[in-house]
């Protein structure tokens, strides 16, 4: 059974990419934790935080789900 990690975000897109608060803290944490065990990554947001496309790079970690006040994206 995977551990669950709830992740805050500034913005997200429909492809489960997140824009964080800068610094890459959660991206590094996810990488570290996934070396040991399966992690279910859930982003928490308001529906108004959705944008068309989040700019990503090779270090960014996609989420498994995003839960908003209106829907669940998976």
Secondary structure, DSSP 8 states (H G I E B T S, - for coil): --EEEEEE-SEE-TTS-EE-SSS-HHHHHHHHHHTTS-EEEEEE--GGGB-S-----TT----SEEE-SS-EE-
